Amino acid sequence: MNGFLLAQPDSVVRASGSRRAFDDAAAAVAALRNGSAELIVGALPFDPSRSAALNEPRRVSHTAGPWRPAALPALPAVRVVTEIPSAAEHIARVTKLVEQLNDQAQPLRKVVAARSVLAEADSALDPELVAGHLLTRHPHANVFAVDLTPAGRPGATLLGATPEVLVARHGDTVTLRPLAGTLPRLADPDADAAQARELLASSKNRDEHAFVIDWIRDILAPVCTELDVPDSPELVHTTEVWHLATPITGTLRDPAPTALELAIMLHPTPAVCGTPTPLALDTISHIEEDRGFYGGAVGWCDARGDGEWVVAIRCAELSADGRSIRAFAGGGIVAASDPHAELDETTAKLHTLLRGLQCTVPEH
């Protein structure tokens, strides 16, 4: 794929071609600020020290309303071939993290532990066709497909259907709806409703959510004249999981940071990394495989500073030949976490993308 797609419930941005590619987010910000670029699209990596995949496109289409793909051909068969790490190793990692988090002598309070699965297709997967199937299954998600060539991954594509907007800026208004705190959906309606109530009442999940909200408040307060943060989270759901969410709205000070600058300031959030964020990021780098763009951000920003960035979760990286796809999922680990429940949470999240490919994650 040589382009960019972000299909949100109320708008669709498509871009193709390249005037300039940026592997450095600061250089892309400078191009917007000095007027040499009218629009930047692409993805930011989970680890800000890694290369970005940003692009000044040649052609852009921005339309209101949802994306309505035409009739979609069936996808080739896809099957999981490897879990990275194994389920047992993920449980062992989480167990060690819980022990560390229960040590009151150290400052770490939360770490997001992620795992991935590698799947193979019988024939090449077309990125836009995959995106169309994801949208059909998750019509209220933010569906994306991003060429990762600028980050030194020629021909690879980041694909996903995320429920979470990292940050949106329009004029001097900034909006966010962070998600943190999760339980899997259940097939029985009564049990599912009870699961939702349990999540809303869970001190473990509310504490995990509060870490994120407090961190966002600290980041945004210096650049906002007003910041409206509700006292309590609300419930939202996808097909696979329940989440705790808090809608946040702010009024930016003048001169206001661009949407791209806000995304750089806000990612990776404690929802995908941990608390304190620098220490959690260092911990993750020592115990996990490279996450690439999982937990990063996908979006666009124009020369006025307006833009939309979503959190790159419920996502996967598709290889250049279209035959291999690596899907990621994680969960926030705190002192009260149960390692087996955390494994189940990642499995539920992996289903968001893989069921769109008619592929399932092994149950453990």
HELIX and SHEET records of a PDB file:
HELIX    1   1 ALA A   25  ARG A   33  1                                   9    
HELIX    2   2 ALA A   87  LEU A  101  1                                  15    
HELIX    3   3 PRO A  127  ARG A  137  1                                  11    
HELIX    4   4 THR A  149  ALA A  151  5                                   3    
HELIX    5   5 PRO A  189  ALA A  201  1                                  13    
HELIX    6   6 SER A  203  LEU A  220  1                                  18    
HELIX    7   7 ALA A  221  VAL A  223  5                                   3    
HELIX    8   8 ALA A  259  LEU A  266  1                                   8    
HELIX    9   9 THR A  277  ILE A  287  1                                  11    
HELIX   10  10 PRO A  339  LEU A  354  1                                  16    
HELIX   11  11 ARG A  355  LEU A  357  5                                   3    
SHEET    1   A 9 ARG A  59  ALA A  64  0                                        
SHEET    2   A 9 SER A  11  SER A  16 -1                                        
SHEET    3   A 9 GLY A   3  GLN A   8 -1                                        
SHEET    4   A 9 ASN A 142  ASP A 147 -1                                        
SHEET    5   A 9 THR A 157  THR A 162 -1                                        
SHEET    6   A 9 CYS A 315  LEU A 318 -1                                        
SHEET    7   A 9 SER A 324  ILE A 333 -1                                        
SHEET    8   A 9 LYS A 110  ALA A 121 -1                                        
SHEET    9   A 9 VAL A  78  ILE A  84 -1                                        
SHEET    1   B 9 ARG A  59  ALA A  64  0                                        
SHEET    2   B 9 SER A  11  SER A  16 -1                                        
SHEET    3   B 9 GLY A   3  GLN A   8 -1                                        
SHEET    4   B 9 ASN A 142  ASP A 147 -1                                        
SHEET    5   B 9 THR A 157  THR A 162 -1                                        
SHEET    6   B 9 CYS A 315  LEU A 318 -1                                        
SHEET    7   B 9 SER A 324  ILE A 333 -1                                        
SHEET    8   B 9 LYS A 110  ALA A 121 -1                                        
SHEET    9   B 9 GLY A 274  THR A 275 -1                                        
SHEET    1   C 9 ARG A  20  PHE A  22  0                                        
SHEET    2   C 9 ALA A  53  GLU A  56 -1                                        
SHEET    3   C 9 LEU A  39  LEU A  44 -1                                        
SHEET    4   C 9 ALA A 297  ASP A 302 -1                                        
SHEET    5   C 9 GLY A 307  VAL A 311 -1                                        
SHEET    6   C 9 VAL A 165  HIS A 170 -1                                        
SHEET    7   C 9 THR A 173  LEU A 176 -1                                        
SHEET    8   C 9 ILE A 248  LEU A 252 -1                                        
SHEET    9   C 9 CYS A 224  ASP A 228 -1                                        
SHEET    1   D 3 LEU A 179  PRO A 184  0                                        
SHEET    2   D 3 VAL A 241  ALA A 245 -1                                        
SHEET    3   D 3 GLU A 234  HIS A 237 -1                                        
END                                                                             
